Amino acid sequence: MAEEKVSVVLKEAEEVEEEQQLGSSQTLERVAAAKNFIENHYKSHMKDMQQRRERREVLEKALAKSGVSEKEQMNILKDLERKETEYMRLKRHKISVDDFELLAIIGRGAFGEVRLCLEKKTGDIYAMKKLKKSEMLSRGQVEHVKAERNLLAEVASRYIVKLHCSFQDAEYLYLVMEYLPGGDVMTLLMREDTLTETVARFYIAKRSGNRIHPQA
């Protein structure tokens, strides 16, 4: 009887220790996520400011060669400034799931689902990946998802799906991406399991061509 009580106490102690470790891990994940948000926000702001300066410089050079009057040049530059301000105002609009009409489910993953969606404002079609944050935290996958999001946002390649935008609510993280009707290479591999030599050669040639001619 005494041995059973000792065993129960030890088991409870182990469970408490595991919960503490999990809590510590989740805290670290949350800190990392907050740090990443701040870094990305700062990088995005600096990139926007740089692009804004570059657009003005390009316009100023074009106007200098155009032969239009100085007064007209000033009016054109003021119009650019007005449009830039309006663009920044629209960009500050906090995007949410309410900005999209959710259509069919086109995929499911470890942390959620992928839906076909329509952006109400533009009518454009996208694929929306909906990820449950509590699942990512409990499985220690925050860094993995962060890396995926950053890659999609920063890389410009015709062979990598484009990220339209990302946002979150209290429960989910949303990645709104370019919709690929035929799926990606992972979809192909999951469907076919093993590619034939002809098919494999085709995709390798396409990928190699992009390395040789990156502008293509």
CORJORA-V7561 format. One record per pair of residues at least 24 apart in sequence whose C-alpha atoms are under 10 Angstrom apart, sorted by the first residue. I is the first residue (numbers start at 0). J is the second residue. D is the distance in whole Angstrom. If there is no record, write none. Layout:
i,j,d
I,J,D
I,J,D
//
This chain:
i,j,d
21,136,9
21,137,8
21,138,10
21,139,10
22,136,10
22,137,9
24,136,8
24,137,8
24,138,10
24,139,8
25,133,9
25,135,10
25,136,6
25,137,7
25,138,9
25,139,8
25,141,10
26,136,9
27,136,10
27,139,10
28,135,9
28,136,7
28,137,9
28,139,7
28,140,9
28,141,7
28,142,8
29,136,8
29,141,9
31,141,8
31,142,8
31,145,10
32,141,7
32,142,8
32,145,8
35,142,10
35,145,8
35,149,10
36,145,10
39,149,9
47,87,9
51,79,10
51,80,9
51,83,7
54,79,9
54,83,10
55,79,8
55,80,9
55,83,10
93,166,8
94,164,8
94,165,8
94,166,7
94,167,9
95,165,9
95,166,7
95,167,7
95,168,8
95,173,9
96,127,9
96,129,10
96,166,8
96,167,9
96,168,9
96,173,8
96,175,10
99,123,10
99,124,9
99,125,9
99,127,9
99,175,10
100,124,10
101,125,10
101,126,10
101,127,8
102,126,10
102,127,10
104,128,10
105,180,10
105,182,10
106,186,10
109,134,8
109,135,9
110,134,6
110,135,7
110,138,10
110,140,10
110,171,10
110,172,10
111,135,10
111,171,9
111,172,10
111,173,10
113,173,10
113,174,9
113,175,9
113,176,10
114,175,9
114,178,10
115,175,10
115,176,10
115,178,8
115,180,10
116,175,9
116,176,10
116,178,9
118,175,10
123,177,10
123,178,10
124,175,10
124,176,9
124,177,8
124,178,7
124,179,10
125,162,10
125,163,8
125,174,10
125,175,6
125,176,6
125,177,5
125,178,5
125,179,8
126,162,10
126,163,9
126,174,8
126,175,6
126,176,5
126,177,6
126,178,5
126,179,8
126,180,10
127,162,10
127,163,10
127,164,10
127,165,9
127,173,7
127,174,6
127,175,4
127,176,6
127,177,9
127,178,9
128,165,9
128,171,10
128,172,8
128,173,6
128,174,5
128,175,6
128,176,8
129,166,10
129,167,9
129,170,10
129,171,6
129,172,6
129,173,5
129,174,7
129,175,9
130,167,9
130,170,9
130,171,5
130,172,5
130,173,6
130,174,8
131,167,10
131,169,10
131,170,6
131,171,5
131,172,6
131,173,9
132,167,9
132,168,9
132,169,8
132,170,6
132,171,5
132,172,6
132,173,10
133,169,10
133,170,7
133,171,8
134,170,10
134,171,10
135,171,10
135,172,10
144,172,10
147,174,10
148,174,8
151,176,9
152,176,10
156,209,9
156,213,8
156,214,9
156,215,9
157,206,10
157,209,8
157,213,9
157,214,9
157,215,8
158,183,9
158,184,10
158,205,9
158,206,8
158,209,8
159,183,9
//
